[in-house]
Amino acid sequence: MEKREMEWVKPRIKLSHHVIANPQGDICIGEIPGFSKVVRNAPEWFVSLLERLDGSQTLADLVKEIEGLGHEVTADEIVDTIQSLGQFNLLEDAAAKSTLLSAEELERYDRQILQFSLFDKKGWPGFAYQELLKKSKVLVLGVGGWGTWVALQLALLGVGTIRLVDGDEVELSNLNRQVLYTRDSIGKSKVLAAREKIAELNPHVNCEIYNEYVGSEPEQMEKLLDGASLAILAWTNLGAYRREPVTETFHRVALNKKIAVIEFAADPLEVIVGPIYLNNDSHPSYFQCQPKLRSLFYSADEQTKSFQEAEIGSDYRDGNRIIERWHSSPPLSIASGMVADQVTKVLTGYDDPALVGKRFRLSLRDFQSRIENLY
């Protein structure tokens, strides 16, 4: 879908944009830097035009009405001004209608459609970006603490198909953080319980489920990634720091299929989002980023590094104690929102994703943050 030709039927100022006048007679259309325009000392006829750019009139009717107000302006000047407003991405066509989204979907997603319109640089109607979400299929590997929160966000956004993969069952200890499950889910397969909850939350989303654990066989990866627009790794992943056949196989198949991948992690200490691997030859792949990832993992302190290496090698001395991974919902909700934001940008292109080949880290102890460049 290329940048839209400026052939307006019923032009209007974007519903995402305010029109604000200051006491000096200047007018600002929009509020966000880079997506707004200031007109200084706006002439009276221009103000009259803005007041009528509400999508209720055709271009010809607008010109006729403005001319009839007695302003010193020609029809060509009015048309040229409307075209200029369109070139600045300040207009949308009220006559444009979606052929893919139902009236219920358009109302459900109204606020995010306004968001898409706000940042649009292509001259598309906001609903065109929502249509791209509806056409997308996102693979979520792992439907535990990380995966349930991400799947929830994707369902609320209206991603057309969410493919969930997990071989586990719901336990009582999952309910403090795995947001798609309730007491009634206990004993059910996670993917089945998640699909039931997603159907309640948004019946317009199709949920495909695979009740299986992921191994290192390429054939399984090929099956799970088939037809996916993007994949999310929502499991504990140390593949960048030690050899893990599952992770390597997954990334190799995704790279060969040119399917974008995003990784993330979250625990009570830290939220990590990214990197995104677009896998379209425009940026380095997972395999090219591995050396930098390894260098960022280990501490400069030799003693700390020795314990990190022992942890990577699973050299634990826990004795008879039963040690479960500590976790709670706040870091998961933070991370999943950021992941969903980046996924939306990759799938629709309404704005540029910030974490291609980069990783964002946020300490939940002191809220210090940093971005790591991986190439």
JOCORJO-V901763 format. One record per backbone hydrogen bond with DSSP energy under -0.5 kcal/mol. NH is the residue of the N-H (numbers start at 0). CO is the residue of the C=O. If there is no record, write none. Layout:
# JOCORJO-V901763
nh = <NH:NH>
co = <CO:CO>
This chain:
# JOCORJO-V901763
nh = <3:6:7:11:12:13:16:19:19:21:24:26:27:28:28:29:29:34:36:38:39:41:41:46:47:48:49:50:51:51:52:52:53:54:58:61:62:63:64:65:66:67:68:68:69:70:72:77:78:79:80:81:82:83:84:85:86:87:88:89:91:93:93:95:105:106:107:108:109:112:113:114:115:116:117:118:119:119:127:128:128:129:130:131:132:133:134:135:135:137:138:139:140:140:141:141:146:147:148:149:150:151:152:153:154:155:156:157:158:159:160:161:162:162:163:163:164:165:169:173:174:176:177:178:180:184:185:185:186:187:189:192:193:194:195:196:197:198:199:200:201:204:205:207:207:209:211:214:219:220:221:222:223:224:225:225:227:228:229:230:231:232:233:233:237:240:241:243:247:248:249:250:251:252:253:254:255:256:257:257:258:259:259:260:261:262:263:264:266:270:271:272:273:274:275:276:276:277:288:289:292:293:294:295:296:296:297:304:305:306:307:308:309:310:311:312:313:314:315:320:322:323:328:331:332:333:334:335:336:337:338:339:340:341:342:343:344:345:346:347:348:356:356:357:358:359:360:361:362:363:364:366:369:371:372:373>
co = <121:4:5:91:52:89:13:17:27:25:21:38:19:26:36:17:27:31:28:26:37:24:38:42:43:44:45:46:47:48:48:49:51:10:8:57:58:59:60:61:62:63:64:65:66:65:70:73:74:75:76:77:78:79:80:81:82:83:85:84:11:9:91:92:101:102:103:104:106:108:109:110:111:112:113:114:115:116:124:124:125:125:126:127:128:129:130:131:132:160:229:162:138:231:139:164:233:143:144:145:146:147:148:149:150:151:152:153:153:132:135:205:137:160:161:207:139:209:187:170:171:173:173:176:177:181:181:182:169:184:167:188:189:190:191:192:193:194:195:196:197:201:159:161:205:163:209:212:216:216:217:218:219:220:221:222:224:136:136:259:138:261:140:231:235:237:237:241:243:244:245:246:247:248:249:250:251:252:253:254:253:228:257:276:230:274:232:271:269:361:264:359:262:357:354:260:274:275:284:285:288:289:290:291:292:293:293:300:301:302:303:304:305:306:307:308:310:309:313:317:320:321:175:327:328:329:330:331:332:333:334:335:336:337:338:339:340:341:342:343:344:275:354:354:371:272:369:270:367:268:268:362:360:358:370:356>
